Amino acid sequence: TKVDLVEAGENPAVAVQAASHDTNTSSSQSDVHSGKVRWFSRKRGYGFIDPLNEAEESVFVHHSEIQATGYKCLYAGELVDYAIKQDDQGRLLAQHVTGPEGGELKITMDRRKKKEAMAEAE
């Protein structure tokens, strides 16, 4: 089954912020996992990743774990690599989210292309 991050009645942003900043969390696995972004809310700064290994559960992702400079976001359908941390309530949280094999995320590539296009236009 998919992970239900927030219990009924909880504000997702508050619950997740508390979970992602809890120093008493334990790392469930240090392995790198691969997945596809199911959805990501730019406004709220969080979303979910569906692992490519269908035997694994969906993982919550907070913008603070995205490895990019500047404004951090993910695109639906984007392939990513990440580590998993399990909080004290058993919820799975993505950590150190990068592009495949530690590469760039789409947001970083888009910024670089835009910067290059502006430089060529000058």
N, C-alpha and C positions, 0 to 999 in steps of 0.2 A: 504494500500500500504506500501511497505518497505521504510524506510528512506533513502533518497539520501543525504549522508553526505556532499558531496563536489559538488559544482556547477561546471559546465563545465569550464575547463581551470584552475581550482585551483589545486595546489599541495596538495594532501591529508594530508601529514605529516605536512605541514605548517598550513593548515586550522585547523587541529585537535589540534595541539600543542597550537595554539592561543585559541581555544575553551576550552581546558581542563585546561588552566592556567588563564582564564579570571575570575577576582574576582567579576565581575558584573553578574555572572550567578545566576539563581534562581533554587532552588530545586523544581521539579514538584511533586515528590512523595518521601516520606521517607520509604515507604513500601519495604520489601524485595521481589524481583521478582526471578523467576527461569527460566532458559533457557538452551539452548544447543549452544555451540560454532559452528557457521557456518563455519568460517575460521579465522585463525590468522596468520599473516606474522611475523615470527621471525625476519627477516631482517629489516622490517619497524617498528615493534613494535606496531602494531595495527591490529584490525579485527572487526568482528561483531558477536553478539549473537542474536539468534532467540529465542524469549520467548516461553515457553511451552504453555502459554495462547495465542492461535492463534489470538485473538482479538487485541493483542498489536503489536506495530511496532518493527522491528529489532532495535538493539541498538549498537552503536559504542563502542568499548572498546580499551583503550590505555594501554600500559604496566604499566604505572605509577599507575593505579588503581588496579592492580593484587596484592592480599594479599599473598605474598610469599617472602622469602628471596633469595638473590642472583639473578641470571638471571631469569627474569619473562617472562613466555609465557603460552599460552593455546594450547590445542590440539583440532582439529576439532572433533566434536561429544561429547566433554567433557561436562558434566552437571555442571552448576554453579549457584550460587545465587549472586544477585547484587542489588544495589539501583540505581535509575535513577535520573539523573540531566538533566535539559533542559537548553541549553545555550540561549543567548539572540537572536539567530536566529531560535530558535525552534527545534534545533537538539537534539536528545536524546543521552545522554552519560552515560555509565555504570560507577558506582562508587563502591568502596569497593567490588571487585569481589573475591568471595571465592568458595570453594567446596560446595556441597549441605548441607544445614542446618548449614552453617558457618564452615564446615569441611575443610580438606586439599584439595588442588588442586592436580591434577595428577603429575605435575612437582615436588611438594614437596614430594609426596609419592615415586616417582622414585628416587629422591636423597637419601631418607632414606633407601630404599631397596639396593641401590648401596653401601652406606656406611656400612650397615649391612653385605652385601656379602664380602666386603673388609676386615671387621673385622674378619669374620669367616675364611677367607683364610690365615690370619696371624698365 
